[in-house]
Amino acid sequence: MMGAAPDLEPDAGADKNQPLLKELQVARTALIKDRTRLLNRLKTRTLPLTRRRTGARMEQIKRQLAGLERELLALLRTFPARARGCVRTLGVTGRARSPRRSVARGRW
């Protein structure tokens, strides 16, 4: 037991793509929180103007989420070692089912 310390191998350094993946995941999480907040707010809106603006913001968030998911999948194509962990985060919303399947089947 005492002689085991000199035989330790150093850990591999973090990959250069990891900060990029983290940044995209943080941005995606923020958009999901914003979408949830807007869905809850939409239930209490009564004026047509505020309902339209909330609906327009929801559409914008949908487009932004789709763009982020495309970027995540493109980055995962070049960095397959992290694909499995990122697929879990893509499964947060119901609309990420197709990217999850495509990563699992290797068709990205």
Residue frames as qw, qx, qy, qz and C-alpha x, y, z in Angstrom:
[[0.000, 0.885, 0.466, 0.000, 0.00, 0.00, 0.00],
 [0.280, -0.830, 0.077, 0.476, 2.75, 2.45, 0.82],
 [0.387, -0.281, 0.582, 0.658, 4.67, 1.74, -2.37],
 [0.407, 0.585, 0.678, 0.179, 1.65, 2.33, -4.64],
 [0.060, 0.903, 0.138, -0.403, 2.00, 6.13, -4.78],
 [0.168, -0.569, 0.517, 0.617, 5.09, 6.24, -7.06],
 [0.298, 0.136, 0.862, 0.387, 3.28, 4.06, -9.63],
 [0.305, 0.712, 0.482, -0.409, 0.47, 6.58, -10.17],
 [0.399, 0.319, 0.503, 0.697, -0.08, 7.84, -13.69],
 [0.072, 0.267, 0.127, -0.953, -1.04, 11.50, -14.29],
 [0.452, 0.597, 0.604, -0.272, -4.59, 12.19, -15.39],
 [0.404, 0.389, 0.500, 0.660, -5.19, 13.20, -18.97],
 [0.024, -0.218, -0.106, 0.970, -5.68, 16.92, -19.45],
 [0.446, 0.589, 0.492, -0.462, -9.04, 18.38, -20.34],
 [0.511, 0.376, 0.580, 0.511, -9.84, 18.36, -24.02],
 [0.123, -0.105, 0.105, 0.981, -9.79, 21.67, -25.85],
 [0.274, -0.349, -0.581, -0.682, -13.44, 21.27, -26.91],
 [0.335, -0.445, -0.773, 0.303, -14.75, 20.85, -23.38],
 [0.032, -0.390, -0.274, 0.879, -15.15, 24.60, -22.67],
 [0.265, 0.044, -0.470, -0.841, -17.01, 24.97, -25.97],
 [0.404, -0.321, -0.833, -0.199, -19.39, 22.16, -25.06],
 [0.260, -0.438, -0.631, 0.585, -19.93, 23.62, -21.61],
 [0.067, 0.255, -0.003, -0.964, -20.68, 27.06, -23.00],
 [0.378, -0.095, -0.618, -0.683, -23.25, 25.66, -25.44],
 [0.415, -0.373, -0.827, 0.071, -24.86, 23.57, -22.71],
 [0.150, -0.391, -0.453, 0.787, -25.09, 26.57, -20.36],
 [0.216, 0.143, -0.239, -0.936, -26.67, 28.67, -23.10],
 [0.427, -0.195, -0.771, -0.430, -29.14, 25.88, -23.87],
 [0.331, -0.403, -0.761, 0.386, -30.07, 25.49, -20.20],
 [0.002, 0.316, 0.212, -0.925, -30.71, 29.24, -19.96],
 [0.344, 0.014, -0.472, -0.811, -32.99, 29.13, -23.00],
 [0.430, -0.302, -0.843, -0.116, -34.92, 26.20, -21.53],
 [0.213, -0.416, -0.594, 0.654, -35.41, 28.12, -18.28],
 [0.140, 0.229, -0.083, -0.960, -36.54, 31.16, -20.22],
 [0.391, -0.121, -0.704, -0.580, -38.99, 29.04, -22.23],
 [0.366, -0.390, -0.820, 0.204, -40.42, 27.54, -19.04],
 [0.083, -0.372, -0.355, 0.854, -40.81, 31.00, -17.53],
 [0.264, 0.125, -0.327, -0.899, -42.63, 32.22, -20.64],
 [0.395, -0.245, -0.831, -0.306, -44.93, 29.19, -20.70],
 [0.278, -0.466, -0.702, 0.462, -45.92, 29.90, -17.12],
 [0.011, 0.345, 0.096, -0.933, -46.35, 33.60, -17.83],
 [0.233, -0.058, -0.621, -0.746, -48.48, 32.89, -20.91],
 [0.274, -0.423, -0.864, 0.022, -51.07, 31.17, -18.68],
 [0.169, -0.629, -0.490, 0.580, -51.74, 34.44, -16.84],
 [0.069, -0.153, 0.287, 0.943, -51.67, 36.85, -19.80],
 [0.333, 0.605, 0.670, -0.270, -55.03, 38.28, -20.75],
 [0.254, 0.789, -0.081, -0.553, -54.23, 41.17, -23.10],
 [0.863, 0.468, 0.175, 0.077, -53.82, 40.20, -26.76],
 [0.308, 0.870, -0.349, 0.162, -50.74, 42.40, -27.13],
 [0.345, -0.631, 0.672, -0.176, -48.84, 40.72, -24.29],
 [0.865, 0.044, 0.492, -0.083, -49.92, 37.27, -25.47],
 [0.729, 0.679, -0.022, 0.082, -48.60, 38.04, -28.98],
 [0.109, 0.831, -0.509, 0.199, -45.29, 39.31, -27.64],
 [0.608, -0.410, 0.659, -0.166, -44.91, 36.28, -25.41],
 [0.889, 0.303, 0.343, -0.034, -45.73, 34.01, -28.35],
 [0.540, 0.802, -0.225, 0.119, -43.18, 35.81, -30.53],
 [0.180, -0.720, 0.642, -0.193, -40.52, 35.37, -27.87],
 [0.813, -0.115, 0.555, -0.134, -41.42, 31.65, -27.63],
 [0.825, 0.555, 0.093, 0.053, -40.85, 31.28, -31.38],
 [0.238, 0.845, -0.441, 0.187, -37.52, 33.05, -31.06],
 [0.500, -0.521, 0.664, -0.194, -36.47, 30.69, -28.26],
 [0.907, 0.175, 0.376, -0.071, -37.47, 27.68, -30.37],
 [0.662, 0.722, -0.143, 0.142, -35.26, 28.89, -33.22],
 [0.030, -0.790, 0.557, -0.252, -32.37, 29.59, -30.87],
 [0.732, -0.305, 0.583, -0.175, -32.69, 26.16, -29.22],
 [0.899, 0.394, 0.189, 0.022, -32.67, 24.48, -32.62],
 [0.437, 0.812, -0.323, 0.213, -29.53, 26.39, -33.57],
 [0.325, -0.666, 0.620, -0.257, -27.78, 25.48, -30.33],
 [0.864, -0.069, 0.485, -0.118, -28.66, 21.82, -30.74],
 [0.791, 0.603, -0.030, 0.104, -27.28, 21.88, -34.29],
 [0.159, 0.812, -0.491, 0.272, -24.05, 23.41, -33.00],
 [0.610, -0.463, 0.597, -0.238, -23.83, 20.84, -30.20],
 [0.925, 0.189, 0.327, -0.028, -24.28, 17.97, -32.63],
 [0.614, 0.741, -0.204, 0.181, -21.73, 19.44, -35.04],
 [0.108, -0.749, 0.588, -0.286, -19.22, 19.75, -32.21],
 [0.775, -0.254, 0.543, -0.202, -19.95, 16.22, -31.05],
 [0.887, 0.463, -0.002, 0.005, -19.15, 14.92, -34.53],
 [0.453, 0.694, -0.441, 0.345, -15.61, 16.15, -34.05],
 [0.102, -0.455, 0.691, -0.551, -15.46, 15.09, -30.39],
 [0.723, -0.179, -0.551, -0.376, -17.16, 11.68, -30.09],
 [0.412, -0.002, -0.771, 0.486, -15.69, 10.91, -26.64],
 [0.126, 0.106, 0.461, -0.872, -18.13, 13.39, -25.06],
 [0.393, -0.144, -0.551, -0.722, -21.13, 12.40, -27.19],
 [0.461, -0.346, -0.817, 0.021, -22.64, 10.05, -24.63],
 [0.236, -0.396, -0.516, 0.722, -22.70, 12.61, -21.82],
 [0.131, 0.173, -0.118, -0.969, -24.05, 15.35, -24.03],
 [0.349, -0.253, -0.754, -0.496, -26.87, 13.16, -25.29],
 [0.306, -0.479, -0.739, 0.362, -28.16, 13.09, -21.73],
 [0.045, -0.434, -0.206, 0.876, -28.32, 16.87, -21.66],
 [0.215, 0.025, -0.524, -0.824, -30.02, 16.96, -25.05],
 [0.314, -0.358, -0.865, -0.158, -32.77, 14.81, -23.57],
 [0.014, -0.222, -0.503, 0.835, -33.89, 17.61, -21.23],
 [0.471, 0.323, 0.058, -0.819, -36.63, 18.68, -23.63],
 [0.747, 0.273, 0.582, -0.171, -39.03, 16.58, -25.63],
 [0.610, 0.765, -0.061, -0.196, -37.89, 18.01, -28.96],
 [0.010, -0.717, 0.689, 0.104, -34.37, 16.56, -28.58],
 [0.856, -0.043, 0.497, -0.134, -35.46, 13.00, -29.21],
 [0.820, 0.568, 0.019, 0.063, -34.29, 12.91, -32.80],
 [0.236, 0.791, -0.523, 0.212, -30.78, 14.26, -32.05],
 [0.566, -0.462, 0.640, -0.238, -30.49, 11.74, -29.23],
 [0.909, 0.200, 0.360, -0.062, -31.37, 8.89, -31.58],
 [0.647, 0.735, -0.173, 0.109, -29.06, 10.16, -34.27],
 [0.048, -0.745, 0.626, -0.227, -26.11, 10.32, -31.87],
 [0.720, -0.255, 0.608, -0.218, -26.91, 6.90, -30.42],
 [0.882, 0.356, 0.309, 0.010, -27.04, 5.36, -33.90],
 [0.545, -0.323, 0.395, 0.665, -23.97, 7.20, -35.08],
 [0.369, 0.587, 0.537, 0.481, -25.90, 9.11, -37.79],
 [0.144, -0.865, -0.186, 0.443, -24.92, 12.64, -37.02]]
